[in-house]
Amino acid sequence: MTDRRLRVLLWHVHGSWTDAFVRGRHEYLMPVLPEGGPWGGGRAGWDWPGVVEVPADELADLDVDVVVLQRPDELALAERWLRRRPGLDVPAVYVEHNTPKGGVPDTRHPVADRDDICLVHVTHFNELMWDSGRAPTVVVEHGVADPGERYTGELERAAVVINEPVRRWRVTGTDLLPRFAAAGPVDVFGIGAEKLPGRLAELGAVGPLGALDGQVRAVGNLRPRELHDQLARRRVYVHPVRWTSLGLSLIEAMHLGMPVVALATTEVVEAVPPGAGVISTRVDGLVDAVRDLLADPAAAAALGHAARRAALDRYGLAPFLADWDRLLTITAAQTARPARSAPVPVPAPAPASVPTGGSGS
C-alpha cells in the first residue's frame, strides 16, 4: 500500500455522498463544460477544497490514476474525454448508489459483463439484489461527516426528507404521508417538495386521502447546514421509503440525535438496530409510534440519543474514507496504463438528471 496522493476523476452526482468522498486525502477532478449541466457542472456550488474543476477538453492531457464512475453513460464519456478506456487503459471503479429496477432480483448491472471494473455497492442489500455478473464486487457503506448532536425537538412536528416526492410517489412512500399526518403535522424537505401540497390537494379532492387541513407542509430544498438545523427542531424523523438505497438523510437525522421511525425496507433493518429507532412494515404501527413520540419529548430524546450512537458506530466518516483510500490505492496499482491514444469516436451521452444538491432519499 502506497501513501501516494492519487488523482481521481469523478462527476458530482449525489451531493451528500460526494461531500463525504472528497474529504479524503486525494486530489479529486471534476469536469466542467461551458454550459454546465449534469456532465459538466463541476462542484455545482459546493465548497470542496480538495476538488479541482477541469475543463473537459483538458482531461486528455492529465495523468488520472483512477476514474470513479457512477452512471452508465460515464463509461463512454470518460473514454472520449480521457482518450483512454476505463478499466483497460486507466483504472476504474463503478459506484452503484441505487437499488435495482425492473425485473428484480434478475436485474443485470450495466458493468456485469466487465471483470476489469470493480463494482462498488453502498449497501449489502444492493449487492444482494443486483445481478453483478462477472464484475468483482465490494461494499463500502456510507459515511457521514458528523453534524453534531443538534436535536432539540422543540417543534411537535415530524420531518421527512424526500427528493422529488411527486415524481417518485410510491417508491419514496410519498403516498403514505397523509397516514402519518393523522398522527401530527409533517414537514417535507427536499428537491421538488413544493409540488407536493398541490398534488395532495388534487388527490384529496377526488381520491381516498380525504382533507389534510395543511397537516402536510412543504418546506423545500435547503443547504445542508440549514437543513440540519431545521430537522433537529422537529420532534421525530420519518422515513417512509419503500424502494431506494439507504437514504443519507436518515443517517444524518440519526447523527443529529433525532428519533427515527422508518419502514423496514431495503437496508433500514441494518441501519436502525433494535433500540435505535422504530422500524416495521406495519404502517399503522409506525403511525402510532410517531403519535407517541410527538406526545412524549423525553422518550423522543432518549431514542434520539440511541440513534446517534448507532449512526456514529456504523456510519462515521473515518472508516468510510479509510475503506475508500484502500480501494482506490489497490485499484490504481492494478491496471497497466499505456500511453494516451488518439481520440476515440464515442457518441455523446444521453441527457441525465441534474445532480442531487441536497441530502435526500
N, C-alpha and C positions, 0 to 999 in steps of 0.2 A: 504494500500500500504506500503510495507516494503522498507527500504533502503539497505537491504542486497545485497551484491555483489554476483551475480549468476555465476554459472559455465555453460557455453553454448558450446555445441558441434556443429560444422558445418564444411562443406567442402569448400575449396576455389574453387568456380565455376565461378563467374563473378568478375573480378578484381576490377572494379570501384565501383560496389555495395558493395562488401566486404570491400573495403578500407574505405567507409563511415560507414558501420555497426560496424566494430571492433574499431571505435573511441569512442564507448560508454564506460560506467563505469564498465562493467563486465569483467570476465575472459573468454577468447574465446579459446577453444580447437580445434586443427586441427589434424586429424590423419595423421600419416606418415607410409609408408611402405619402406622397403629397396630399392625396385625398383621404388619408387615414383609413377608417373602416376596420372591419374585423380582421383583415390580413395585414394591415399596416398602421395600426393605431399606437404602436409603441407602449408606453406606460399608461396611456389613457388617463392622464391626470393624477396618477398615484405617485406618492413621494417614496421612491425606492432608490436610495443612494447607490446600491450595488448594481443597478441596471444601466446599461448603455444603449441608447437608441441608435440604430444603424440604418441608413438608407438602404432599401432593398437592393439597389443596383451596386452597392459596395460590398455586399456579403461575399461575393465570389473571390474577393481579394484577401479575405480574412482566414486565418487558421482557426477553425472551430473544432473543439475537442469532442463535444457531444451535442447532438440535437435531441431536444425533448419534444416529441410530437404529442398532440392532444386531439387532433381532428383528422379524419381520413384524408382530406384534401391537402393536408400539410406534407404528406409524403411526396407528392408531385411538386408542390410549391418549393419545398426545401431543395429538391433536386434541380429545379430550374434556377433558383437564385444562387445556390452554392456551386452549381455545376459539378456536384458530387451526389452520389446515390446514398441516401440514409440506410445504414445497416451494412452497406458494401464498401463504399469509399469513405464514409465518415460514420463513426459510432453513433447509435441512436437508441433511444427507448421510446415507448409509446405509453403515455399515461391515460388510462381509461377511467374517466370520472363517473360514468353513469352505469345504471343498471341496464341490462339488455332490453330491447323492444322486439315486438313481433312474436315469432313462434317460440317463446321461452318454454323450456330450457334448451332449445335447439338452435338458438340464435348464434350464428358464427361471427366471430370478431373480424374486423377488416384486416388484421395482421395475422390471422390464424394460420395462414399458409407460409408465414415467414419464420425461419428459425434463426435469423440474424438480427432480429429486433426483440428486445425483452419487453414483454407486455406487463406493465405495472398497474395493478389494481389498487384502489384506495380503500377497499373493504374486503374482508374474507367472503362476505355474501356475494359480492360481484364476481370474485374469482370462481366461486361455486357455480353461479348461474350462467356466465358466458361460456360458450364453446370456444376455447382458446386455441384449439387445433395443435399444431406443432410448435407454436410460439412458446419460448420459455417464459414462465410467469413468476411474479413475485408480488407480495402485498406490502405496500408501505402505507400504514394507516395515517390518517390526518394528524396534523399538529397545529396548534393554535398558539399565537402569541398571547400570553395571559393578559387580559384587560384589567385584571384586579377584581377583588370582591366588592362590587358596587351596589349590590342588591339592597334596596330599601323597602320595596313592596308597598309603598305608601298609597298607590292608586289601586283601588279594589276593582281591577280590570285584568283580563287575560291578554297576553300578547302572542301574536303569530307572525312569523316571517315567511312569506311566500313570494317568489319572483314570478310574475305573470300568472296570477291566480285565476284569471278568467280563461285564458287560453289553455291552461294545464288542468283545468277544473277537477276531474276525478283523480287524476294522477297525484295531485298535491292535496287532495282531500278538501278542496275549497267548498265542495257541496256539503260538507259536514259542519261548516262554521255556524249555520243557523242553529244546529242542535247544541253546540257548545254555548251559543249566545243565550240559550234558555237558562244557563247557569249563571250568567253575568255578562257584562259588556266585553266585547272582543275588539282589540285594536290590531289592524293588519298593516304590517310594514312590508316593503319590498317593491321591486320594479313592477309598474303596472297596477299597483294596488288601487289607484284612483278610479279604475274602471269597475271595481267590484260593487260598490253600492248600487250603481245603475243596473248592473246585471241581476243583483239580488232583488231589487225592486221589481224588475220585469218578472222574475220567477214568482215573487210574492203575489203579484197581481194575477198571474194566470196559472200558477203551478201550486204544488202542495206545501210550499215552505211557510206560507202564512205571513202575517205582518211582523216585521222585525223591529219596528219602532226605534230605529237608529242603534240597535244593540251591536251591530257590526259596523265598525268605523274604519275607514281607510286613512292611515297616517302618511303613507308614501315611502319613497326610497330615500334613505338618509346615508350620509357618510358614516364610516364605521364608528368613530368616537361618539358622534351624536346618537347613532343607533344604540350603542351600548348603554349610554346614559338613559335613554328613553325606555329601553327594555327593562332596565334594572328598577325603574319606578313602578312597573306593573307587578301585581301580586303573584302571577303564575304564568309560565310559558307553556303553550300548547303546540304540539307537533302532530298535525292530523294527516301526515303524508302516507299515501298508500304505496307508491312505487317510484321512489327515486333512490339514489345512493344516499349516503348518510349526510344530511344537510349540515353544513358547518354552523348554521345559525343555532341549531340545537346544542352543539358542543360549546359554542360561545355563550349561550344562555346559562349552561351549567357552570362554565368558568366564572360568570358574573355572580354566581350563588343563587340563581333562580330555581325554584322548584319546577320540575317539568312533568307534564302529562302528555303521553305520546302513544300513538298507535304502535303496537308491537309488530312492526313490519320491517322488512329488509334487515339492516344492521342494527336497528334500535335495540334489539334484545341483547346485544353485546355492549352497546354504548351506554345503556342505562341499566346497571346491575341492580339486583334486589336491594331495596333500601335507599337507592339514589334517585327515585322518581316513581311515578305510577305509569305502568305500561300494560296494555291489554288490547285484544282485538274486539272487545265488547265496548262499543261506543257509549252505551248508556252508563256503563261503569266509569268510563273516563269523564263523562259529563258530571256524574256525581262527585268524582274526585276534584274537579275544578270548582264545583259549588262549595265543597267542604274547605278547600284551601283558601278560596276567596273570603270565607267567613271566619277563618282561624289564622291570623297573621303569625302567631307563634309557631304553629305547626308548619306553615309555609316556609318560614325562615329556617327551621330545623332541617326540613327536607332539602332546602336550597344549599345548606352547608354540606350535606352529604353528597349532593350532586356535584358541587365544586371539587370535593376531594376525589370523587371518581374521575372527573374530567382531567384533573391535574395528573392523576396516576397514569392514565392511558393516553391522553392526547396532548401532552406537553410539547413545546416547541423543540426542546433539546434532542429528544430521541428521534423526532421526525427529521431534523437536519442531519443527525448522525447517520441515520439509515440512508438518506439520500446522498450524503457525502460518500459513503461506502459504495453505493450502487453506481454513482457517476464515475468514481475513480476506477472501479473494476471495468465498467463499460468502455471508458476512454482507452484502456490498455488492451482491449480485446481485438479491435478491428484494425488491420493494416490499412493505412491510407495512402493511395498513390497520389502522384501529382495531379493538380486540378486539370480537368479536361476541357475541351471546347464546350460551348453552350449546348445544353441538351434540349431538344424541341419537346417541351412538355406543355400541354394545354393549361390555360388559366383555370384556377379553381372556381367552383360554383359559388354563388352568394351564400353567405353564412350569417348566423345571428350575431348581433353586436355583443362583444364580450360582456360578461356579467360584472357590473361595477360594485355591487354591494354583497353583503352576506345574504345567503338565502338557501332555500330548499330546492 
